[in-house]
Amino acid sequence: MPTALESRAALAVVSASAADVAQQILASTSGDPVARRLVLLDNVPDLIGYYTDGSSALALDFYQEEREKAGVLLQFAPEAVVTDRTVKIRRGISWASEPLFDEDDLSASLRLAAVVQPEVARSYRDTITGNREKDPAAVGWRRVTAGGCKLCRMLSDRGAVYRESSVNFAAHPNCNCSAQPVFLGGDVGQEASVEQYRASRRGKTPAQRKALSDYLDAFYSV
């Protein structure tokens, strides 16, 4: 059975591969930026869909293996959780294409990777967290990181377990963190702190973002 870190590493490979292929598609185009953008809009959503299926399958395997490892006897059939994000993906591709109108292929390539990588990683995390909400034997999930930025380190500190079903999996572009399900009978660990739950919320006010930044600088700067 793969460890949580090994599964996280596999997710990083899958999502990075998707971004690489998208960048190759961009590099294969030339000329009119409108036509180049159309090539991306015609091809990248299907590319994301292909790799999304792979990342969700990876998450399903990991979920089932962690369930077995915890010795869970209660029957439950986990399913892939893949949200239809076609509209947002197409908007992201259009945004990534904007530098092409200034003949800045490098910026367009970096933007494109910033759209593709998190979309592919999302289905892995959603599959873990979505099944956790339905599985009566699951008590929550923990964040798995290999270091990373201050925010990721803070959110994974102490092996914190996120038990609230409404909590958001906070992620940033090129974030390679993954989620690990936690089950009754296994290592349930400590529940996430107030600060960790607060940092995971969407829609923070400027004051809340400033407070979080100050907190990270004070305790996670090294």
N, C-alpha and C positions, 0 to 999 in steps of 0.2 A: 504494500500500500504506500502511495506517495505521502510524504509529510506535507504539512500546510505550506512550508516554504517551497517545497518542490512544485506543488500545484500552483503557487503564486508565480514561480519562475516560468512554468509552462504557459500561464496566461500572458506573461510579459512577452514571450516569444511569439505567441499567436497574434497579439495585438500589434506588436512591432512589425511582424510580417505583413499584416494588412496595410499598415501605413506605408511600408516600403513598396508594395505593389501599386498602391494609389499614386505614389510619387513617380513610379515608373510609367504609369499611364500618362501623367502630366508631361513627363520628359519626352514621351513619344510624339507629342503634339508640337505644332509650330504655326506661325502665321497669325491670322486674325484671332484676337483674344475672345471674341464672341463665339467663334467656332470652337476654340479650345475649351471654353467653359461648357459648351454644349456636350463635348466629348466626356467631360468629367461628370456632368449631370446624367448622361446616358449610361455610364459605366460604374461609377463609384458606389452608388446606392446598392447595386447588386453585389459588388465586391464586399461591402460591409455586411450585407445579408449572409453571404457565404461564410465569412469568418465569424460572424455572430453565432451562426449555427454551431461552429466548432467550439467557441468559447463556452456556450451554454452546455454543450455535451461534456466538456471538460469539467464544468461545475457539477453536473449531474453525477458523474462518476465519483467525484470527490465527496459530494454530499452523501451518497450511498455508502462509500467506504468509511466515512467518519461515523455514520450511523451504526455500521457493523462493529466498528472499533469500540464504540460506547456500549455495545451489548444490548442495543434496543431490540425488544421482542415485538412491540406493537407494530402492526402492519401499516405501511404507508407507501404510496407510490409517488415519488417526486416527479415533477414535470418541468420541462424547460420553460423559462419565463423570458419571452422575447417581445418587447413592446414595439408597436408600430410607430416608428419615429421618422417616417418618410419625409414629412413636411419640414421638420427641424433639420434633418440631414441635408435636404436640398438647399435650405437656407444657409447651412454651414458651408456647403460646397460653393455656393454663390459668393459668400464672404471670402472664402479661400481664393477665389478666382480674381478678386478685385486687383491685386498687384499686377496681374498679367496686362492690364490696360496701361500700366506704366513700364512695361517690359522688365518687370522685376520677378523673374522666375523663382529665385531663391525664396523670397518672402511667400510667394504663392505655395511653394512646396512645403515650407514649414507650417503654414496655415492649414494646408490639406492634411498633414500628419496630425495636427492638433484637433482636427475634426474626426478623423478615422479612428485613431488609437483609443480614445475614451468611449466611442460608440461600441467598439468591439468588446472592450473590457466591461462595459455596462451590463451586457447580457449574462456574463459570468456572475457578477455581484447580485444582479436581480434574481437569478435562479437560486442562489443561496438564500438570500433574504426573503424572497417570495415563498419558497417552500417552508422556510422556518415559521412563517406566519400560519401556515395551514397544518403543519406537523404537530400533533399533540405531544410528541416526545421531545420536541425542541424547546429549549429555554431561551435561545437567543443566538447571537453570532458575535464573533470577535474579528477585529481587523488584523490582517497579516501584512507586514511590511518588512523590508530588508534595510531599514534605515530611513532613507528618503528625507523629505523636507521636515521642518519643525512641526507643521500641522499634522502630518502623517504620524510622526513619532509620538506626538501628544495624544492623538486619537487611539493609538494602539498601546499606549503605556499601561503597564501592569497586566497586560493580557486582558484588558477590560472587555466584559461581555455586555453587549447592547441588547437589553431585554424588551424595551418598548418597541412595539410593532410599527409605530409611526416614525421611528428615527430614520433620518436620511443617511445614506452612505456618501459622506463628503469626499469629493474627488476633484482633482485639477488636471489640466492637460498634461499628458505624459505621466500620469500617476499609475504606478504599477502595483498598488495595494490590491489585495483580494480579501474575500470574506471566508471565514471558517465557521460552519455551524456548530452549535454547542447543544449537547443532549443530556437529558436526565440519565444518570448512571456514569457519565463521563466526567471530565474535568470542567466543572461549571464555572470555576473562577470567581472573580469579583465583578460586580456590576459596574458599568461605566459611571464615572463621577458626574456631578452636576456640570462641571466645566466641559467634560467630553460630550455630554448630550447637547449642551448649549452650542459648542463649536460645530456640531453636525447639522444645525438647523439651516434651512434655506432662508433667503430674504432678510439677512441681517441689516440693521440700520447702520449708518456710518459710525455712530457711537459704539455700537456693539462690535463692529469690525475693528475699530481702534482699540477697544478693550481686549479683544482676542489677540491682536498683534502685540500689544504690550505684554500680555500674559506669556505668549510664546517667546518673546525676547527675554523675558525675565527668567524663565525656567527651562527653555529648550534651545538656547542659543548655541550651545556647544554640541 
